[in-house]
Amino acid sequence: MIEFLTLHELSILRYLHILAMVFWLGGEWGVFQTSFKVVDPELTASERLRHLDTVFRIDILARIGIVSLLPLGLHMGHLWGLQPNGGGFLVATWIVWVLWIAITLLAFRDKMAKSKTLFGYLEDWTRYILIPVLLIVGTTSLMGLGPFEAGDGQNWYAIKLIIFGIAFIVGLVLRHFLHSWPGIFAALLQGPDADSEKKLARSIRASRKVAICYWITILAAGFFGAVKPV
C-alpha cells in the first residue's frame, strides 16, 4: 500500500484536488438554487426553515472543498518543485487541515443558532488570517521575492494563490449573509413579519450577486490550475 501511494502520490493528490473543486463549485450552485425556496413567501415559515437547513447542509460540502484545496495545492506544488517546503512543513500543513476541518464541522453543528457561536467566530478568523497571507505570498512570489517559484511557466501557481485569497474574501461576504438568516427566521416563526421578509429578500438578492462573483473566482482558479498559461 505504501509503495502504491508513493508511486501514485501526485495522481492521487490531483484526483482529490478535482473532487474538492467539484464540491466547492457544485455546493455553491446547490446553495444558490435552494435559496429560491428559502425566500418564497408562498411557503410557510417552517417549510422555508427546512429549506434553509438544506442550504447549510449543502454548504458544508463546499466549505470542506475549499478548506481542502490549500493543503492539496501546497503538497502538489512541492512535488512540482514550485514551493520548496516539504517534509515537516507538509506534515504541519495537514495537521492544521485536520483542525480546520474540525472547526468547520463544529461551526456547521451550530448552523441554526440565532447568532454566531465560538466555532463560527473561529471559522471566520481562519479566513481573516489566511487571506492576507495568500495575497502577500502570491504577490511577493510573482515579484521574484519568494517563497514560491514564479519563473517562466511557473507564474500560474502564484496567480492561483492570489485568486484563492480573493475567493476567500468573496466567501466571507456570502457567509455574512448566511449568518443573518437564522435570526431572521426566528422572527418569522413567531408570525408574519413584513420587516423580516424585506430583510430576507434584500439579503438573498445581494447574496446571489456575490455568488456570481464567487463562481468567477472559482472558475478562474480552476483555469490557471488546469491550463497553467503563464
C-alpha positions in Angstrom: 0.0 0.0 0.0 2.8 2.4 0.9 4.6 1.7 -2.3 1.4 2.3 -4.3 0.7 5.6 -2.5 4.3 6.7 -3.1 4.2 5.7 -6.8 0.9 7.4 -7.5 1.2 10.3 -4.9 0.8 13.1 -7.4 -2.0 11.5 -9.3 -3.9 10.8 -6.1 -3.5 14.4 -5.0 -4.6 15.6 -8.3 -7.7 13.4 -8.1 -8.5 14.7 -4.6 -8.0 18.3 -5.8 -10.5 17.7 -8.6 -13.0 16.4 -6.1 -12.5 19.4 -3.8 -13.1 21.7 -6.7 -16.3 19.8 -7.6 -17.6 20.0 -4.0 -16.8 23.8 -4.0 -18.4 24.7 -7.3 -21.3 22.2 -7.0 -22.0 23.2 -3.4 -22.3 26.8 -4.2 -24.6 26.1 -7.1 -26.8 24.0 -4.8 -26.9 26.8 -2.2 -27.9 29.3 -4.9 -30.8 27.2 -6.2 -32.1 26.2 -2.8 -32.1 29.9 -1.7 -35.1 30.5 -4.0 -37.2 28.3 -1.7 -35.9 30.0 1.4 -37.2 33.4 0.2 -40.5 32.1 -1.3 -43.3 33.9 0.6 -45.9 31.3 -0.6 -44.3 28.7 1.7 -44.8 28.6 5.4 -42.0 29.8 7.7 -41.4 26.2 8.9 -41.1 24.9 5.3 -38.7 27.7 4.4 -36.7 26.9 7.5 -36.3 23.3 6.4 -35.0 24.6 3.1 -32.6 26.8 5.0 -31.4 23.7 6.8 -30.8 22.2 3.4 -28.8 25.2 2.3 -26.4 24.8 5.3 -26.1 21.0 4.6 -25.1 21.6 1.0 -22.9 24.5 2.0 -20.8 22.3 4.3 -19.6 20.3 1.3 -18.5 23.5 -0.4 -16.7 24.6 2.8 -14.9 21.2 3.1 -13.9 21.5 -0.5 -12.4 25.0 -0.3 -10.6 24.1 3.0 -9.0 21.1 1.4 -7.7 22.9 -1.7 -4.9 24.7 0.1 -3.1 21.7 1.6 -3.6 19.8 -1.6 -2.2 22.7 -3.6 0.8 23.1 -1.3 1.6 19.4 -1.4 1.3 19.2 -5.2 3.3 22.4 -5.5 6.2 20.8 -3.6 6.1 17.7 -5.9 6.2 20.1 -9.0 9.1 22.0 -7.5 7.1 25.2 -7.2 7.2 25.5 -3.5 10.4 24.4 -1.6 8.9 23.4 1.7 8.3 19.7 2.1 8.8 17.2 5.0 7.8 18.8 8.3 6.1 21.7 6.6 3.7 19.4 4.8 3.1 17.3 7.9 2.2 20.5 9.8 0.0 21.7 6.9 -2.1 18.5 7.0 -2.3 18.7 10.9 -3.6 22.2 10.5 -6.1 20.9 7.9 -7.5 18.4 10.3 -8.0 21.1 13.0 -9.5 23.4 10.3 -12.0 20.7 9.2 -12.9 20.0 12.9 -13.7 23.8 13.4 -15.7 23.8 10.1 -17.8 20.8 11.2 -18.4 22.2 14.7 -19.5 25.5 13.2 -21.9 23.6 11.0 -23.3 21.8 14.1 -24.2 25.3 15.3 -25.5 26.4 11.9 -29.1 27.3 13.1 -28.0 29.4 16.0 -29.5 32.9 16.1 -26.0 34.4 16.3 -22.5 33.2 15.6 -21.1 30.7 18.2 -17.5 30.3 19.2 -16.7 27.9 16.4 -18.4 30.2 13.9 -16.1 33.0 15.0 -13.1 30.7 14.8 -14.1 29.6 11.3 -14.2 33.3 10.3 -10.9 34.0 11.9 -9.2 31.3 9.8 -10.2 33.4 6.8 -9.0 36.7 8.4 -5.6 35.2 8.9 -5.3 33.3 5.7 -6.5 36.0 3.2 -3.6 38.4 3.8 -1.1 35.5 3.8 -2.3 34.2 0.5 -2.4 37.7 -1.1 1.1 38.7 0.2 2.8 35.4 -0.6 1.3 35.2 -4.1 2.3 38.8 -4.8 5.8 38.5 -3.5 6.3 35.3 -5.4 5.2 37.0 -8.6 7.7 39.7 -7.9 10.5 37.2 -7.7 10.9 37.6 -3.9 9.7 34.1 -3.0 8.9 32.0 -1.2 7.4 30.2 -4.2 8.9 29.8 -7.7 7.5 32.2 -10.3 9.7 31.9 -13.4 8.7 31.3 -17.0 5.8 28.8 -17.0 5.6 29.0 -13.2 3.7 32.2 -12.6 0.3 30.4 -12.6 1.0 29.0 -9.2 1.4 32.4 -7.5 -1.5 33.8 -9.5 -3.7 31.0 -8.3 -2.8 31.7 -4.7 -3.9 35.3 -5.2 -7.2 34.2 -6.8 -7.7 31.8 -3.9 -7.3 34.7 -1.5 -9.8 36.8 -3.4 -12.2 33.8 -3.3 -12.0 33.7 0.4 -12.9 37.4 0.6 -15.9 36.8 -1.6 -16.8 33.8 0.6 -16.7 35.9 3.7 -19.2 38.3 2.2 -21.5 35.3 1.5 -21.0 34.0 5.0 -22.1 37.4 6.4 -25.5 36.9 4.6 -25.8 33.2 5.7 -25.1 34.2 9.3 -28.1 36.6 9.3 -30.7 34.1 8.0 -31.3 32.1 11.2 -32.0 35.2 13.2 -34.5 36.5 10.6 -36.3 33.1 10.6 -36.5 33.1 14.4 -38.6 36.3 13.9 -40.7 34.8 11.1 -41.6 31.7 13.1 -43.3 34.0 15.6 -45.7 35.0 12.9 -46.0 37.2 9.8 -43.3 39.9 9.9 -43.1 42.3 6.9 -39.8 43.8 8.0 -38.1 40.4 8.4 -39.5 39.4 4.9 -37.9 42.5 3.4 -34.6 41.9 5.2 -34.5 38.3 4.0 -35.4 39.3 0.4 -32.7 42.0 0.3 -30.1 39.7 1.8 -30.8 36.9 -0.7 -30.8 39.3 -3.7 -27.5 40.6 -2.6 -26.0 37.2 -1.9 -27.0 35.9 -5.4 -25.0 38.7 -7.0 -22.0 37.9 -4.7 -22.4 34.2 -5.7 -21.8 35.1 -9.3 -18.5 36.8 -8.4 -17.7 33.6 -6.4 -18.2 31.4 -9.4 -16.0 33.6 -11.5 -13.1 33.3 -9.0 -13.6 29.5 -8.7 -13.6 29.1 -12.5 -10.5 31.4 -12.7 -8.6 29.3 -10.1 -9.5 26.1 -12.0 -8.4 27.6 -15.3 -5.0 28.6 -14.0 -4.5 25.3 -12.2 -5.5 23.2 -15.3 -4.1 25.2 -18.2 -1.1 26.8 -16.5 -1.0 29.5 -19.1 1.8 31.6 -17.6 
